Structure formats: structure tokens, C-alpha cells
């Protein structure tokens, strides 16, 4: 069964900026989905900000193995209810790929618990991306480094939690460096942040970038992606204790009553 992947795109610049429209006439989300669908192990569909529930209904997320997220101009328009819905699915085991300017997305900040801020410069400079963890599955077939002739600069300090693994580090023509490929785990869900992808450059048409995304989807996939216990807080009845006990002393809750959350 293929890895069911939803490619989420903000889908604003493709309609408001002629340069972006020329590079991605069907939207960045479609370009990314097409690249993922070239691999027979992945089945990718798209969702956008403009759709009802941003294309991420509870039913659709329940049937999603991996979600990729790109946003930039209007993070604030993403519904808080949808953000919580996505976070819960990540805790349950859904994989999440956070791309480029989605470092400021509500969902990434929600899961990281930090500002996720960084330095930046939009000058079309060369980016050299170094593989610093060549044995990692996301780096499979990538090589020692690869280059993007034009990209937006992101520079340290990047205020995210210490990652589980760092896979890539970027150097920019202006001298800055950036941890451009990092992983975390939240609950049962695998998360990968991948830096390249400024909308005015054809980054997602680049073969190596597409290879990283394919590898990342496969790495993020958790075949046990419905670990609902991670969000449950059951009140265990006395009679179901593993060892016999006698109830004693005052308490706040009646038998079977839900706790405070």
C-alpha cells in the first residue's frame, strides 16, 4: 500500500505574483505532489489554504500517513482548530514535513514550542547544502553536497529545540550558515524541517531537492500511525488495577469521570 501523502500549500503567491506563477503555474503544491508521485511507493494529493477546512478535514487527516506543509504570506489565516487537528495526528504517528518559510507556520511553532525565528536575506545567492549525516535515510543517494544557484538566505540563530538529528547544513554566498535539514519526534510522529524552497526560484523543480523530499516522506512514514493512547488520559477504575487495592481517602472525581484537561 503506498504512503498516503497530502501536500499542503498556502497557494497565494502563485495567484498574486507573476514570477511565482511563471515558475509554478499549477502551484508549488502540485509540483511537489508530482515529484512525490513519480515514486511508486508514494501516493500524493494536494490541499490548500482556500479549501473548506484548508483541505484537512478530520476524515482526510485520519487517512493521511505523511503531511507536507508550505506557507509564507498568511500563516495567521490557518484555523487554530485545524492546527490542533494536525498536531493531534502527528502525536498519533502521522509524519510531517515542514518546508522553507513554514518555519513560522502555526503548526511548526505549536509542535516545537519555540519562536522558530531566524535571519534572512532575499538576494538570489548561491546555497551549498552539505550532507552532515550521510548514513541517514533522508540523505540516501544525495552525495556530499549539492548546490542551488539562487535561493533566499536563512541564517543562524534558528530558535528551534535541539533536533533529534541534523541531516543537512547550508552555506550561503554571503557567508551565513544554517541547519537546513533537521528531525524531531513528537509523540509517535516524525517531523523533518527542510530549508530550501523560496517561491521566486525554481527550487522544487530541482532533481536533488525532489529526491530529498521523496526520501523524507519515506522516513517520516510510521506504519503504526494511529497511536491514540498518546492523547488519551483514562481514569483507571480501582477494580482494573493490576494488583488488588482498597480505595481510601477523599478524591475529586467519581468513578469513570474524565479528569481536568
N, C-alpha and C positions, 0 to 999 in steps of 0.2 A: 504494500500500500504506500503510495507516495506521501511525502511530507507535505501536509496541507498548510500552505503559507499564504498569509494576507499581507500585501504590500500597501501600506497606508501612506498617502501623500496629502500634503496641505492643498496642493493644486490651485494656487493663487497666481504665482509669478508666470506660469505658463499661459495665463489668460490676460495678464496686465503688462507684461514686458516682452517686447518684440524679440530681443536677443534670446531670452529663455524659450520663447515659443519656437524660434527657428532651430534651436538645438534639440528641444523635446516637444515636437508638435503634438504628440499624443500624451504628453505629461511625463514627468520623471518616473512616476509610479509605474506607468506602462512599460517604459524602457527597462526598469529594474525587474518587473514581473516577466518580461520576455526573456531576459537573461537567465533568470532562475528556471523558467520553463524549458530552456534548452537542455537542462539536465533531467533525465527520465526519472530520477528519484524525487523530484520536487514537482508539486502542483500548485502554482501561484495564481492568485486572483488579486484584484485591487479594491481599495476603498479610499474614499476621500472625505475631506472636511465637510463638503457641501451636502453629502448624503444624509438622510434621516439617521440619527444616532451616529453620525460620521461613518456610516457603513459598518459599525461594530456593535451590532445587537448582541444580547446575551446568547442567543442561539448560534450566531455566527462565531463568536469567540469560543463557545463550547466545542465547536468543530474545527478549531484552528490549533495547529501544532506550533507554528512559529509566526510571529508578527514582526514586520519591519516598519520603522517609523521615521518619516522625514517631515520636518516642519521648520518654519523660519519666521514668516512675517506676522502670523496671527496665532501664536500659542494660546493666548488668552481666550480665544473663541472655542477652544475644545471644552466640552462639557465636563464638569467635575464628576458627574455621575459615570460618564464613560471612562474617565481616568481611573476611578475606583474599580470599575468593572475589569479593566485591563490589568490593573495591579493584582487583583484577586486571581485572575487567570495565570499571571506569572507566578504567584505564590504556589498555585496548584501544579505548575510544571510547564506552562506554555513558554517557549523561548521568545526572546525579544532582541531584535537588532535595532540599535539607535544610531541614526546616520547624520553625520555632519552637524548642521545647526539645530538638530533636535536635542543637542546637549541642554538647551534651555526649555525643552518641552515639559509640560506638566507631569507626564508620566515618568520621565527620566528623573526629574527632581524629586518626585514622590518616592521612587524606589531607592534613590541614592541618599536622600535626607540631607543634602548639602546644596549650596548655591549653584554648583556646576558652571562657574564663571571662568573666563579665560581672556587672554589678549587676542586681538585680531587685526588684520590689515587686508584690504581688498586691493591688490596691486598686480594680480596675474602673474605672480612669481613662481619659479620652479619649486616643486616639492619633491624631495627624495625620501622615500619611505623605506626604512631599514627593518628587516626581519630580525628581531632580537630573541625570538623563541622559535627557532626553525623546526623543532620537533612537535610543535602544536598543530592539531588538525586544521585550524584555520589558516595556517601558513603552508599547508601541503601544496607543493608544485609552484610556489611563488618565487623562490630564489632569494639571494642575499639582500637584494633591494630592487625597487622599481621606481620610475620617475613619472611625474605628471608635469608637463611643460608649463601649464598655467593653473594656478589654484589660489584660493584665499588662504592667507596665513592664519593659523591658530598657534598661539604661544603659551608657554607655561607662565604663571602657575595655573593649572587646571584644578579647580576646587571640587574634586570628587573624592570619595573614600578610596583608601588604598585598594587597588584591584586584586582580584584573585590571581590573575596572570596579566602580564604585559606582552603583547604579541608583536606590535609594530611601534616604532618611534620615527617621527618625521623631522627632517631638516628642511629649512626654507632658505631661499636665495638671500633673504635679508639677514640671516644668521640665527633666527629663533629655532628652537626645537619643541617638540610636542609629543606626548604619549598618545599616539594616534590609533591604537588598537588595544583595547583593554577588556577584560572579562570580569564578571561578578556572578554570584548566585544569590538569589533572593527567594527564600522558601525552597521550593523544588524547581524553580525556574532559572535557566541560564540566560545571562544578558551579555551582549557584546556591543561595545561602542566603537564605531569606525569613522574616523575623521573626514576623509575626502568626500566631496560632493557638492561644492558650491554651484548654484544653479546657472550662472552665466558661463560656465565652462563645460565641455562635453565629458566630464569625468565618468559618468555612468555608462558611457559607450566604450570605455577603455577595457580591453580584454582582461588585464590583471585585476582591475577593480571588480569586474564581474566574477572572476574566479574566487576572489576573497569572499564575496557575498554568497556564492554557492557553498563554499566551504563552511562559512559561518552559519548558514541555515542548517546544514547537516550537523554541525557541532551543537547548536542550540537545541536541536530536537531532543525531546525527552519522551521515550516510548511509554513512560508511566506518567502521563501528563494530566492526571486527574487526582492528585493527592489532596483531596478535600480536607483531610484532617488538619492541614496546616492552618486553616482559617476557622476551624471549629473549636469551641471551648465547652465541652459537655460537662454537665453536673452529674457525677457518677453516684448512683444510689448506694447507700450503705450495703444493701443486700448483694450488690455486684462487686464488692471489694474482693480482691484476690485472696485475702486472708480474713477469717471471721473477726469482726469488730463490733463493739457495742457503742451506739450513738450516745454522746453525752455532751452536756454544756449547751449554752444558747447558740443560736445561729440566725443568720439574716434571711436565708432562703428556705422555702418549702421544698419538699422532695420533688425533684424533677423540674423545678423552676429555673429559668435561664438566669445566668449571672449578669452583673453590670458590665457594659462594654462602652 
